[in-house]
Amino acid sequence: MVDTLMLGTSTSCSPPLALAPMVGLSHSALRILILEIGGIGLFFSEMLSVTRLPIENETVSPFLCRTPVESPFIYQIFAGPDQDIVPAVERLHQLDAQGIDLNLGCPAPAVRKLGAGSFMGLTEVRSMVRCLRAATSLPISAKIRLGKTLDKDVLLTFCRMLEDEGVDLLTVHARLQGEKFCRKPRWEWIGKVKNAVKVPVIANGGIFCVEDAAKCLERSGADGLMVGRGAVCRPWLFADIAKNIYNFDIDTGINIKDVYFRFIELLDARFLPERRLGRLKQFTHYYSSNFTFGHHFATGVQNSKSIKEAKVVAEEFFDKIKGGSDD
Ligand SMILES: Cc1cc2nc3c(=O)[nH]c(=O)nc-3n(C[C@H](O)[C@H](O)[C@H](O)COP(=O)(O)O)c2cc1C
């Protein structure tokens, strides 16, 4: 098992484990939390609109704020076929990007409205990648799904086109375009991509524990893993995978209450006051899945009007489970 993934020729990601781009979740507070626990090798930003990127102020923008330790770092962009991506790319050069990712798989409404991502045809994607390749010497990555329908030839033609146009890294989310996140991922289809291209392939979708990670690697033969929701539920999952699969010498002992309160501290440190509560609610939605009666916790935080109120809810919840009432 290779424990390093090369991003271009000069950036190494070790272990080859990446935090997925997730709107409202893949931000500086979560990244630092994960870094403090350990086991992460690569970060992706949440998807960024190419029209907003050039005008966002990175010192206050919740989408762009980032500290130097949050590296290696790939910014993910999304754009419609008629949009000019060059100003956004120039901005990313100023932000010390280690790579730029094209969102080609996400079916989110903002993406669909623009006809971007997986809603673009092969020819449109080709010209966008060409334009991106001409605009940057940074490593380019592309995040895709398996396609509109399960069709090996279409999928591999698409991936080979990306490689021919200069994409340096492919991340494959093992679901079809219209499939919900609860559907079982088709990790073996990532293996078909892996066998067809020379660039590194990262596998994504449905990794929530070390066993999932091991199975995904076995079935896909991928060069690395990208974890999304599983890393929000358990920010220590990267450390667990790094230790158990890549043999990293990492202390994986955590305190589940301390991790939650550290996350709140980091939200306070990294975001303007009005940007904190929504992000805490979104995080808690996933984090609460660690507990049998976590939905009470999630609802309590959801109904809170301030971080202070949410902290009281959390204190009470963690006190209760300490007393053994979470079963
Ligand atoms: C709340 C949320 C927001 C997401 N935002 C993005 C995004 O901005 N760009 C993207 O390519 N994928 C996005 N995704 C998809 C994830 O990157 C990932 O492909 C998906 O969650 C499957 O991985 P997982 O099973 O490890 O969560 C998002 C997923 C979630 C749950």
The ligand as an ORCA input file, in Angstrom:
! r2SCAN-3c Opt
* xyz 0 1
  C     -23.388     18.785      2.643
  C     -22.632     18.334      1.414
  C     -22.073     19.278      0.576
  C     -21.342     18.863     -0.545
  N     -20.743     19.813     -1.331
  C     -19.961     19.408     -2.376
  C     -19.197     20.352     -3.121
  O     -19.152     21.541     -2.813
  N     -18.481     19.875     -4.184
  C     -18.454     18.546     -4.525
  O     -17.796     18.168     -5.497
  N     -19.137     17.641     -3.808
  C     -19.868     18.029     -2.749
  N     -20.483     17.098     -1.974
  C     -20.242     15.672     -2.262
  C     -19.037     15.166     -1.447
  O     -17.843     15.811     -1.821
  C     -18.858     13.638     -1.607
  O     -18.643     13.366     -2.958
  C     -20.094     12.878     -1.139
  O     -20.535     13.354      0.113
  C     -19.787     11.379     -1.030
  O     -18.727     11.149     -0.130
  P     -19.007     10.639      1.376
  O     -19.860      9.408      1.268
  O     -17.644     10.398      1.954
  O     -19.761     11.739      2.067
  C     -21.211     17.485     -0.859
  C     -21.783     16.551      0.010
  C     -22.466     16.955      1.134
  C     -23.037     15.901      2.057
*
